[in-house]
Amino acid sequence: MLFTPIQIGNLNLANRIVIAPMAQYSAEEGLMNDWHLIHLGQLALSGAAALTIEGTAVTPGGRTSYGDVGLYSDESEFAMARVLQSVRRWSDTPIGIQLNHAGRKGSRQKLWDGGAQIPHGRANGWNTYGPSPVAFAAGETPPTALDRSGLAAIRDAFAAAAQRASRLDLNFIQILGGHGYLLHQFLSPLSNHRDDEYGGSLENRMRFPLEVFEAVRDAFSHDRPVTMRISATDWMDGGWSVHDAIAFVHALEARGCAAINVSSGGSNPAAQIPVGPGYQVPFARAVKQATTLPVIAVGMITEFEQAESILSTGDADLIALARAVLFDPRWPWHAAAHFGAQVRAPKQYLRAQPSRLQKVFV
């Protein structure tokens, strides 16, 4: 099944392998550069059915770190257009983008520098915002609680980024509603302590993320899919649960969401997460049993037979690769060879096809 086609909205995918968004911490003032050209270019030749640009901030203050990519200005749009133009010259792989606002998890060092919060007023630091003034980790500066005008501004920023994505001719949008970032902060009782219509009940906590989804759906090309990545659980007592996640998926489905990417965690650094091969797949299975939407599984999926099993047992409809494809950018090629299937490859690489195998490249 790994190499059978599937449709996400109006987007036809050649196989069930998609490249997940992976932060590179290499932008300059939110602008893509040659690193992103190299990174995305090689992944666009991987044989995967689709490629997702890393979590991209909709405002400068919505970045996780000062090295994050943004899509909030003409300059950032132009820089991304330059990268996309070069990649598309040599690859017809569908390319999408993950839109995000970091909320209280913003203003941080780059990952390889430790990822600690940079206080407002210091170099590369800024004031962060969230649903409530609750810090992400002990000792960090709490975010400023968003008022109505702040909520409207962020919602409008998501819509504006979606319009820029349309102009860039991107094939799909994924909204990041998990991993402890702003939209997840509204969903989770661990970070949302509001007593207005955006806090308290599950319906209220879902309200702002759903408003953002609707704004993005309205602003993006209507013939192209908008999807959502969610965390299915906080892995914490009293936090966001898989039952909450399924209710959220139903609300998204009713609003025209085209697919759900099921991840987990991110709300609290103290969460005890049993990380291991396929540790998030049971959540994908639970969501898939509750919705007709295509479900994407992600998280420590590294082996060919493992990926095939997830699909063949009906736990998910697609597999998202992250670290595995960084380690082996030709993972889909090698999987196709393993299963006797086929993937698209550049003509320049056709002579790399193993002669002892049947035809792998098309």
N, C-alpha and C positions, 0 to 999 in steps of 0.2 A: 504493500500500500504506500510505502514511502515515496514511490515514484509514479503515483497515479495523480491525474490533475484534480483540481478542486476550484470552486468559484467562491469568492468573497465579495458579496454584492455584485457589481458588474465587472469585477476584476478577475480574470482567468489566470490561475497559477498552474505552472507546468508540473509541479510536484508538491509535496507536503512539507518541504524544508524552507523555513524563513530565517533570516538573520535578525537576531534581536538587537535593539538599540544598546550601544555600549559607550559610556562616557569616555572621552579621550583626554579631557583636561588640557587641551592644547590650543584652544582658541585664544585670540588676542583681542580684548575688548569686545568679546562676543562674536568675533569674525572668524569664519573658517579660513584655513590657509593650506599650504601644500601638504601638511601632514594629513589633513582630511581627504585630500585628493588621493594620496597614496593608500590610506586606510580603506576608504570606500571603493576605490578603484579595484584593489585586489579582491575585495569581497564581492564586487559585482561580477567577477569572473569565476566565482566559486561553483557555479552550477545550482545554487539555491534558487528557489522560485521567486523570492522577494528579499529586499534589503531595506532595513529601517535605520534611518539616521538617528544618531544618539539623542537622548533627552535634550530638547532644545527649549530654552527659556523664552517666555513670552514677554518678559520685561527684564531690564538689567538687574533689578532686585529679586527676580525670580530665579536667578542662577544658583546652582548649588555651590560652585566655586568660581573664582575669577577666571578660570580656564574653560568655562562652559560655553558652548555655542548658543547664540541667540538668534531669534527671528523677530526683531522688534523695531527695526529701522531700515531705511533704504540702504545703508552701508552693509548691514548684515545680510539683507536680501541679495545684494549684488555679489557679496563674497560667496554666498551659497550657490548662486547662479553660475559663477565661474567654475566651481568644483563640479557641479552637476553637468555643465556643458561638456567638460572634458571626459567625465565618466561615461556619459551617454554616447559619446562619439564611438566608443568601443564596446558598449554593452547595452542590450535592450532589456536587462533585468528590471522589473518594476521596482521603483524606489519610493518609499514613504518616509514619514517623519514622525517622531514622538514629540508632542508638545507638552510642556511641563511648567509648573511654578513650584519652586522648592519650599516656599513658606518658611517655617522655623528651622528647616534643615539647610538653609542657605548661608552665605557668607563664610565659606570654609576653605581651608587649605586644600591643595590638590591631594588626591588620594595617596600618591607616593611620598607626600610630605606629612602624612599622618591624618589628614582630613579633619583636624580640630577646627572648632569655630574661631573665626577671626572677629574680635569685637569691633563694633561700630566705632569709627574714628581712627582706626589703625589702617595701615596700607592694605589695600585689597579687601577691606571689610565694609559692611553696610548694615543698616538696621533691617531686621527681618520682621515679617508679618505672619500671623496665623489666626485661627478661629478664636483662640483664647491665649492669655499671657502665661502659657505653660511651656517651660524650656524642654528641649528634646532630651538633654542629658544633664545630670547634676553638675553644677558649676558654670553652666552656660547662661548667657543672657537670654531671658525670655523674649518671645516675639511681641510685637505690638498687636493687640486684638484689632481685627479689621472692622471698621464701621461700614455703614451702607454704601457710602461713596467709594470706600476702598474695595468692597466687593464688586461694585459695578465696574470700577476701573480694571480690575483683574479679569472679570468676565469679558469686557470689551477688548482687552489685550489678547485673550485667547482667540476671539473672533478675528481680530486684525491679523494675527499670525496665520490663521487659517486662510484668510484672503491672500496673504503673501504666498502661502503654500500652493494656492490655486495658480497664481501667476507663475510660479516656478514649475508648474505642470507636474507636481508630485502626484503619484498614483494613489496614495492613501494617507490618512492621518491616524495615528494612534495617540490617544490622550492618556497620560499617566495618572491613573487614579489609585495607585498603590505605593508601596515602598516608603511610606511615611512622609511623602511630600504633601503639598498643600491640600489637594483634593482629598487625599486619604486622611489628612489631619481633621477635615470636617467630618468624615465618615466615622472615625474612631472615637469612642467615648474616652479613650486615654488622653486625647489631645483637644477634644471639643467639649468645653464646659460652659457653653453659651446657654442663656435662658430665654433667647428670642426664637423666632421661627426657623433659625438655622442651627439650633441645638436642642438637646434633650432626646426626643423620640427618634426612632430610626427614620421615620418619614422626614423629620426636620433636618437630621444630619445629612440625609441624601440630597436635600434641596439645592444647595449651592453646586455640588458636582454635576447634578442633572441640568442646572441652568447653564453651566459651562458647556456641557455636551450639546445642548440645544443650540447655543450660540455658535459653536464650532460647526455643527451640522448645517446650520443656516448659511454660514459664511463660506464654506468649502464647496467646490464644484459638486453639484447635486448628483452627478452620474458617477461619483467616486466614493469609495467607502470610508467611513469614519468608524474606528474601532476603539476599544478601551482596554488598557491593562489594569488589572485590579490585584490587590493583595486579598487572598481568600481568608486570611486569619492574621491577627496580631501575634499569635503564639503567647498571649498573656491573658490571665483571668480578668474578666471584666472588660475585655477589649473587643474589637471587631472580630466577628466569627464567620464561619462558612455559611451559616444560616442567613446572617445579614448580607453576605456577599451575593447569595442567590436572589434575595429580594431586590438588591441593587441591579443585578443582571436582568431581572424581569422588567424593571423600570427602564433600563437602557434599551432593551429589546423593543419595548413599546414606543420608544422615541427614534427608532431607526438605526440603532447600532448594528454594525455588520459582522462583528466578531468580538470574542472575548479572549484576552490573553491572561492566563491564571498564574499568578505568582503568589508570594506571601511575605509577611514580616515588614519590618522597617519602621514601626511606630515607636519602639523603645529599645535602646541598646542593651537592656537587661534581659530581653527575651531569650529563652533557652530554645534554640531552634535545632532540631535533630538533622543537621545537614548530611546528606548522603545521596547516592545515585537515585534519581527519580523521586526525591523526598516530597516534591510538590504535586506529583501526579495524582494522588488521591483527591486533591482539591479540584483538579481539572475534571476528574471523573464525576465528582459530585455536581459540579456546575453543568457538565454535559448532560447528565441525567435529568437536569431541571430546565433545559432550554433547547430550542431548535437552532440556536446560533452556532456557527462553527467555533470550536474551542481550541485554543492553542496552549500546549503544555510547554513549560520551560523549567530549567533548574537541574543542573548536574546530569544532563542527558548527553552522554559522550560516546556511547557504543552504538554500532549500526543495528544490531539485533535488539538492543534496548529500545531504540527509537521505533523500530518496526513493531515491536510488541505493544507499545503504547497505542499505536494506531489500530493494529489488528484486533486488539481486545476491546476497542471502542472507548478507551479512556479519554481520547482527544482526537481532533481532526487534523491537526498540524503540529509540527515540532519546531520550536524556536531554539536556535543555537546561539550561544554567547561565547563563554570561555573556550569551549571545544573548537570553535571555528577560528578563534584567535591563535590557538595552538596549531591548528591544521586548517589553513584557509582553503584547502581542497577536500575537506571532509565530504561534501556531496559527491565529488568525483569518485572518491574511494568507496563510498557507500554504494554508488551505482555499480562499480566494478564488483563489489562483494555480492550484490544481489542479481547481477546480470541484467541491470537496467541501463537506462541512457539519460545523459544530461547534455545540455548545450555547452559547448566549449568554443573558444576563439579558434579561427582557422590557424592562427599562428602556433597553437599548441596541439594541433591534431596529431603530430608525430609523436607526442608523449603517450599516446594510447598504447597500453600494454598489448603486444602482438599475440601473447598467449591467451588473451581473453577475447570473447566476442566483442563486437563494436559497442563501445561505451559512450563515445562522443557523437553528438549530432550537430 
